[in-house]
Amino acid sequence: MVIDFSRLNSAPPLPGSTRSNANQEAGSATQAAPAAKTAENTGTEAASGESVHLSPQAQQLQKVSDSLRDQPVVNKERVAALKQAIAEGSYTVDSNKVAGKLLNIEAER
């Protein structure tokens, strides 16, 4: 059974979801809220009698995932500044810095 933890609220399932029609017809929107509470409380039973137990590592991963979701994917100001510098021809590459970072990456392997 596949559970889409990103869709525990009352949002409709994604196309191609693995949820069965029986769950959807039985009011999956009303059952989703208790499931979300179950995941948060780690150990209480949902309305269907099933329970979910998240390990401390899974709880920490969820918190990190939530905090990363709030972060911008791209630093738009930095990208704009770099584009402007490239367009003006004032962008320079520090080859020693690039080489040093490449060596660090290889050393970590």
TIMIVO-593634 format. One record per residue: residue in three letters; x, y, z of N, C-alpha, C, O in turn. Coordinates in steps of 0.02 Angstrom, whole numbers. Last residue first. Layout:
- type, n_u, n_v, n_w, ca_u, ca_v, ca_w, c_u, c_v, c_w, o_u, o_v, o_w
- ALA, X, Y, Z, X, Y, Z, X, Y, Z, X, Y, Z
...
END
This chain:
- type, n_u, n_v, n_w, ca_u, ca_v, ca_w, c_u, c_v, c_w, o_u, o_v, o_w
- ARG, 1758, 587, -104, 1734, 523, -131, 1771, 466, -103, 1758, 409, -121
- GLU, 1821, 700, -60, 1768, 673, -19, 1744, 605, -43, 1712, 569, -5
- ALA, 1906, 735, -163, 1936, 708, -102, 1883, 676, -56, 1899, 631, -17
- GLU, 1818, 789, -256, 1851, 726, -271, 1881, 694, -209, 1882, 633, -203
- ILE, 1788, 908, -189, 1735, 861, -206, 1764, 792, -219, 1738, 742, -195
- ASN, 1914, 968, -182, 1879, 950, -121, 1824, 899, -134, 1815, 852, -95
- LEU, 1938, 992, -318, 1981, 945, -282, 1949, 923, -216, 1955, 865, -197
- LEU, 1838, 1087, -341, 1837, 1024, -377, 1880, 971, -342, 1860, 913, -337
- LYS, 1886, 1190, -260, 1822, 1158, -243, 1815, 1091, -280, 1787, 1043, -252
- GLY, 2006, 1221, -328, 2007, 1199, -258, 1943, 1163, -238, 1945, 1112, -205
- ALA, 1958, 1265, -451, 2000, 1205, -448, 2001, 1177, -376, 1998, 1117, -366
- VAL, 1889, 1381, -411, 1853, 1326, -444, 1893, 1262, -439, 1865, 1209, -422
- LYS, 1996, 1456, -359, 1940, 1438, -316, 1901, 1379, -346, 1882, 1334, -309
- ASN, 2075, 1472, -473, 2103, 1438, -415, 2047, 1414, -368, 2051, 1360, -339
- SER, 1992, 1547, -558, 2008, 1477, -576, 2038, 1439, -517, 2027, 1379, -512
- ASP, 1867, 1646, -540, 1928, 1633, -502, 1945, 1560, -512, 1918, 1516, -479
- VAL, 1799, 1733, -671, 1801, 1668, -638, 1868, 1661, -604, 1920, 1670, -635
- THR, 1705, 1883, -682, 1768, 1847, -688, 1765, 1783, -647, 1731, 1780, -595
- TYR, 1600, 1993, -764, 1603, 1932, -724, 1669, 1897, -736, 1687, 1883, -793
- SER, 1587, 2098, -849, 1627, 2110, -789, 1632, 2048, -744, 1664, 2051, -692
- GLY, 1504, 2100, -957, 1572, 2076, -967, 1616, 2085, -907, 1678, 2079, -912
- GLU, 1372, 2127, -946, 1418, 2185, -949, 1489, 2164, -963, 1531, 2206, -979
- ALA, 1321, 1998, -938, 1302, 2041, -994, 1348, 2100, -1002, 1363, 2121, -1058
- ILE, 1377, 1959, -815, 1396, 1924, -877, 1380, 1967, -937, 1421, 1971, -984
- ALA, 1312, 2048, -729, 1385, 2049, -734, 1409, 2014, -797, 1456, 2037, -829
- GLN, 1179, 2008, -749, 1199, 2076, -766, 1275, 2079, -774, 1299, 2111, -821
- LYS, 1183, 1878, -700, 1164, 1890, -770, 1187, 1959, -792, 1211, 1967, -848
- LEU, 1216, 1904, -565, 1262, 1867, -608, 1247, 1877, -682, 1293, 1885, -722
- ALA, 1100, 1972, -524, 1165, 2006, -520, 1216, 1971, -565, 1255, 2004, -600
- ALA, 1004, 1872, -542, 999, 1935, -579, 1066, 1972, -581, 1086, 1998, -632
- VAL, 1049, 1778, -449, 1046, 1760, -520, 1044, 1823, -563, 1078, 1828, -614
- ARG, 1032, 1849, -330, 1099, 1827, -350, 1101, 1811, -425, 1149, 1828, -459
- GLU, 892, 1863, -329, 935, 1922, -330, 1005, 1905, -354, 1035, 1942, -394
- LYS, 846, 1731, -323, 832, 1771, -383, 877, 1833, -387, 897, 1853, -441
- ASN, 897, 1587, -280, 909, 1655, -255, 905, 1703, -314, 953, 1713, -350
- VAL, 777, 1459, -290, 829, 1497, -324, 835, 1566, -291, 785, 1598, -277
- VAL, 689, 1411, -197, 728, 1363, -234, 788, 1398, -267, 842, 1370, -271
- PRO, 666, 1474, -32, 664, 1485, -105, 710, 1436, -140, 765, 1421, -116
- GLN, 592, 1370, 94, 650, 1406, 68, 643, 1417, -7, 615, 1374, -43
- ASP, 490, 1288, 131, 480, 1360, 140, 536, 1402, 110, 529, 1462, 102
- ARG, 542, 1163, 117, 488, 1181, 72, 476, 1257, 75, 454, 1287, 25
- LEU, 627, 1153, 224, 656, 1163, 157, 603, 1186, 107, 618, 1223, 60
- SER, 536, 1128, 326, 574, 1191, 328, 606, 1205, 260, 611, 1263, 240
- ASP, 487, 1002, 287, 441, 1059, 292, 479, 1125, 291, 457, 1173, 260
- SER, 605, 927, 296, 571, 933, 232, 523, 993, 233, 520, 1030, 184
- VAL, 627, 936, 433, 676, 964, 387, 644, 975, 319, 655, 1027, 287
- LYS, 514, 866, 479, 525, 935, 499, 573, 970, 451, 562, 1027, 431
- GLN, 537, 740, 421, 477, 777, 403, 485, 851, 421, 466, 895, 381
- LEU, 653, 703, 488, 655, 712, 415, 595, 752, 392, 601, 794, 347
- GLN, 601, 689, 616, 651, 741, 603, 656, 755, 529, 662, 812, 508
- GLN, 516, 580, 595, 489, 643, 618, 537, 700, 604, 516, 754, 582
- ALA, 610, 484, 559, 559, 504, 510, 527, 570, 530, 513, 611, 487
- GLN, 680, 475, 680, 716, 496, 620, 666, 520, 567, 678, 570, 533
- PRO, 583, 424, 766, 609, 491, 777, 647, 519, 716, 644, 579, 703
- SER, 457, 343, 663, 518, 342, 704, 541, 413, 716, 521, 459, 680
- LEU, 283, 338, 675, 342, 366, 641, 401, 365, 689, 396, 383, 748
- HIS, 151, 237, 654, 204, 252, 702, 264, 276, 663, 294, 239, 624
- VAL, -20, 232, 633, 43, 249, 601, 93, 267, 656, 78, 308, 699
- SER, -156, 116, 627, -114, 166, 661, -49, 174, 624, -26, 130, 588
- GLU, -329, 86, 592, -258, 77, 577, -218, 130, 615, -245, 183, 632
- GLY, -458, 119, 614, -429, 69, 658, -356, 56, 644, -325, 17, 680
- SER, -509, 224, 543, -515, 158, 512, -486, 103, 556, -490, 44, 538
- ALA, -474, 336, 614, -543, 316, 615, -552, 245, 587, -598, 210, 606
- ALA, -313, 292, 689, -355, 330, 643, -426, 302, 648, -438, 252, 681
- GLU, -235, 296, 848, -267, 259, 794, -311, 305, 753, -343, 351, 779
- THR, -70, 359, 886, -142, 356, 897, -175, 322, 838, -145, 319, 784
- GLY, 60, 367, 843, 41, 312, 885, -33, 309, 900, -56, 258, 925
- THR, 94, 514, 811, 134, 454, 809, 112, 401, 859, 144, 392, 911
- ASN, 36, 635, 790, 37, 610, 858, 76, 545, 865, 91, 524, 921
- GLU, 48, 651, 651, 77, 700, 696, 84, 673, 767, 134, 687, 800
- ALA, -21, 542, 601, 50, 550, 584, 83, 600, 631, 142, 591, 648
- THR, -147, 570, 653, -112, 509, 673, -38, 516, 659, 4, 497, 701
- LYS, -182, 683, 585, -172, 688, 657, -134, 627, 682, -93, 633, 728
- ALA, -194, 626, 459, -143, 677, 470, -129, 685, 544, -72, 692, 564
- ALA, -302, 541, 481, -237, 512, 463, -181, 562, 474, -127, 543, 496
- PRO, -406, 631, 505, -381, 590, 560, -314, 558, 544, -273, 549, 590
- ALA, -406, 686, 369, -391, 728, 427, -370, 686, 487, -320, 702, 519
- ALA, -446, 580, 287, -379, 608, 281, -360, 648, 341, -302, 646, 363
- GLN, -577, 548, 300, -530, 505, 333, -460, 533, 331, -417, 511, 370
- THR, -639, 644, 225, -653, 644, 297, -605, 599, 334, -593, 609, 394
- ALA, -587, 611, 101, -574, 678, 127, -588, 680, 202, -552, 714, 238
- SER, -636, 487, 74, -566, 491, 92, -549, 560, 119, -501, 567, 157
- GLY, -766, 423, 69, -753, 488, 99, -681, 495, 121, -667, 508, 179
- ALA, -786, 312, -2, -802, 308, 69, -788, 373, 105, -796, 377, 166
- GLU, -735, 339, -125, -807, 342, -117, -827, 341, -44, -879, 367, -26
- GLN, -599, 321, -99, -621, 386, -121, -696, 392, -110, -720, 445, -88
- ASN, -594, 186, -64, -573, 237, -16, -599, 305, -35, -619, 344, 8
- ALA, -638, 131, -184, -677, 119, -124, -658, 171, -71, -702, 196, -35
- ASN, -540, 161, -276, -603, 196, -281, -645, 187, -219, -684, 232, -201
- SER, -377, 173, -195, -431, 136, -228, -494, 178, -231, -501, 226, -192
- ARG, -229, 260, -236, -286, 251, -192, -341, 214, -230, -350, 224, -290
- THR, -124, 290, -315, -135, 219, -301, -193, 208, -254, -204, 151, -233
- SER, -150, 409, -447, -139, 392, -378, -154, 318, -366, -193, 289, -404
- GLY, -174, 460, -570, -129, 403, -567, -113, 382, -496, -68, 342, -485
- PRO, -187, 627, -514, -202, 577, -565, -151, 521, -562, -91, 533, -554
- LEU, -195, 646, -335, -164, 660, -399, -186, 608, -450, -201, 551, -432
- PRO, -344, 674, -238, -284, 636, -255, -259, 655, -324, -297, 676, -367
- PRO, -392, 835, -171, -406, 776, -211, -341, 740, -229, -289, 772, -236
- ALA, -363, 879, 1, -352, 892, -70, -367, 828, -109, -356, 773, -84
- SER, -372, 871, 138, -431, 853, 100, -424, 868, 25, -474, 868, -11
- ASN, -208, 804, 178, -265, 849, 189, -322, 830, 143, -320, 777, 112
- LEU, -111, 719, 134, -151, 697, 190, -210, 743, 204, -256, 724, 239
- ARG, -15, 723, 31, -86, 734, 15, -131, 711, 72, -185, 685, 59
- SER, 109, 685, 65, 101, 755, 47, 28, 772, 32, 12, 831, 23
- PHE, 102, 549, 83, 100, 591, 142, 93, 665, 126, 72, 703, 169
- ASP, 26, 430, 6, 54, 494, -16, 48, 543, 42, -4, 574, 51
- ILE, 62, 264, 23, 29, 320, 55, 64, 384, 33, 125, 390, 41
- VAL, 33, 107, -46, 72, 168, -52, 32, 225, -21, -27, 234, -38
- MET, 42, -59, 0, 0, 0, 0, 44, 62, 0, 88, 68, 42
END
